[in-house]
Amino acid sequence: MQDRTLTLIQDDGKEILCDILFTYHSEEFNKDYVVFQVRGEASASAAIYHPEDNGKGSLERIESDEEWEMLEELLNDYASSMEDSCSSGCSGCSGCSSDEECGGCGECQH
């Protein structure tokens, strides 16, 4: 399984672990995006992703309303597809705890 996490480093040096929900390249904006969820939180966020040669990359804030609207639509489609696949017989996964829906851990493969 590929690593589907990213670590955000705040100005004070504190690291925040996030699960990558999906990535997307927009032909319209000619940018790469990463949509992620901070572990333990219900809401998702997104950023522009700039890959680097070392296999890592940097993130940039999304400033335009048009980009946010596009990503919100993609996130809604993603959430719908996860609900459809998990409600059709998902047996859970090793990472889900009993108080989370399947997929809340970022490891659900459905």
N, C-alpha and C positions, 0 to 999 in steps of 0.2 A: 504494500500500500504506500502511495506517495505521501509525503508530509503535507498535510492540508492545514497547517497552522502558520501564523505570522506573529511576530513579537513587536509590539509598539513600544517605543522608549520615550517616556515623557521627559520634559525639560529637567526635572529633578533626578533623572536617571532610573526612575521606577519602570519596571517592565510589565507590560500587560499582554497576556497570552490571548490570542484570538483564533477562532476557527474560520477558515476560508469556506464560504458557502459556494461561490463560483467566481470565475474570471470571465471577462468579456472584452473583445476587441470591437470597437465601433469604427466602421468605415466612414460614417458620417462625420465624426469628430477626429478620426485618425488617432485614437488614443486607446490604451489598454487600461482596464479597470479591474479592481478586486473588490468583491463584496464580502464582508466578513461580519462576524458576531463575536463580541467580547465574551469569553467564557463566563458563564453564570448570569448573563444578562439576556433578556428576551429580544431586545431591539437589534437591528442590523445597521451597518454603516457601509460606506464605500469610499474609495479613493482612486485617484489616477495612479497607475503603477508604471514606474520607469525601470525596466530590467537593467542589470549591470552584468559585465562579463564574468564576475566571480560567482554567478548563480544566485546572488542576492539582488536586491533592488531598493529603490526608494519610493516613497509615497508622496503625493501632492494633493492638497485640498481641491475639492471640486467646487468651483465658483459659480458656474452657470446654472440657471434654473432649467434650461433645456436638457443639460446632462443629467441633473437630478431626476427630472421627469422620466427620461429614458430608463434610468437605473431603477426607479420605483416600479415601472411597468415590468421590467425584467425580474425584479424581486417578487412581485405578485405572481408572475408566471411560474417562477421557481417554487414558491410556497404552494401553489396549486398542484404542481406536479409532485411535490413531496407528499402532500395530503393524499393524492390519488394513489401513489405507489404504496404508501405505508398503510392506508386503509384497506388495501386489497390483499391482506394476508401477511403483513409484516410481522415477523416474530421477534422483533427487537434486535439488539446487538449488544455486544459485551460492554460497550461504554455507556449505555443508557442506564440511569438510575431509575428507581421505581417511581420517582416523582416527576420525571421528565417524559415528554412524548418521545417516541422513537425518532431519532434524528437530531435530538437536542444536544447530543454529545459530539456531533460532527463526524461520527464513524459509521452511520447508517449507510449501507451500500445499495439501498433500494431506489 
